[in-house]
Amino acid sequence: MGRAATRSSAPAPWSGRPGKKEPAPLGPIKVWE
């Protein structure tokens, strides 16, 4: 997993904020907008 869209892959607290990428507290999942 190099990059994963949390807004489509998994529910994230920042999934509703496009343009902002932050590291997930659970794993290497980041928001790539």
SERO-4910 file (N, C-alpha, C, O; in steps of 0.05 Angstrom, whole numbers):
BEGIN
 pado doro    nc1    nc2    nc3   cac1   cac2   cac3    cc1    cc2    cc3    oc1    oc2    oc3
  Met    A     17    -24      0      0      0      0     17     25      0     28     33     21
  Gly    A     19     37    -23     35     62    -25     18     86    -17     26    103     -1
  Arg    A     -5     87    -29    -24    109    -23    -52     99    -23    -60     81    -39
  Ala    A    -68    109     -5    -96    100     -3   -114    124      3   -109    139     22
  Ala    A   -136    126    -11   -155    148     -6   -174    139     17   -191    122     13
  Thr    A   -170    152     40   -186    145     63   -216    152     59   -233    139     71
  Arg    A   -221    172     42   -248    181     38   -264    159     23   -289    159     23
  Ser    A   -249    141      9   -263    121     -7   -256     93      4   -272     74      1
  Ser    A   -233     91     17   -224     64     26   -234     59     55   -246     39     61
  Ala    A   -227     78     72   -235     75    101   -244    101    112   -235    123    104
  Pro    A   -262    100    132   -273    124    145   -251    139    161   -238    126    178
  Ala    A   -248    164    156   -229    180    171   -241    206    180   -258    217    167
  Pro    A   -232    216    203   -242    241    215   -237    265    196   -251    285    198
  Trp    A   -216    263    179   -210    285    162   -218    279    133   -210    293    115
  Ser    A   -233    257    129   -241    249    102   -259    270     89   -261    271     65
  Gly    A   -271    287    106   -289    307     95   -273    333     88   -285    352     79
  Arg    A   -247    332     92   -231    356     86   -211    350     63   -189    341     68
  Pro    A   -220    355     38   -203    351     15   -180    371     14   -183    394     22
  Gly    A   -157    362      3   -135    381      0   -117    380     25    -97    394     26
  Lys    A   -125    365     44   -109    363     69   -100    334     73   -117    317     79
  Lys    A    -74    329     72    -64    302     75    -51    298    103    -33    314    110
  Glu    A    -61    278    118    -49    273    144    -46    243    148    -62    227    139
  Pro    A    -25    235    162    -19    207    167    -40    195    186    -48    207    206
  Ala    A    -49    171    180    -70    158    196    -57    147    222    -35    137    221
  Pro    A    -71    149    244    -61    140    270    -60    110    272    -48     98    290
  Leu    A    -73     96    253    -74     67    254    -52     55    237    -41     34    244
  Gly    A    -46     67    214    -25     55    196    -15     75    176    -20     99    178
  Pro    A     -2     65    155     11     82    134    -10     92    115     -3     98     92
  Ile    A    -34     95    124    -55    105    106    -56    136    106    -59    148    127
  Lys    A    -52    148     83    -52    177     82    -73    187     62    -82    173     45
  Val    A    -81    212     66   -101    224     49    -88    239     26    -76    260     29
  Trp    A    -90    227      2    -79    239    -21   -100    253    -38   -115    240    -52
  Glu    A   -101    279    -36   -122    294    -51   -109    310    -72   -123    324    -87
***
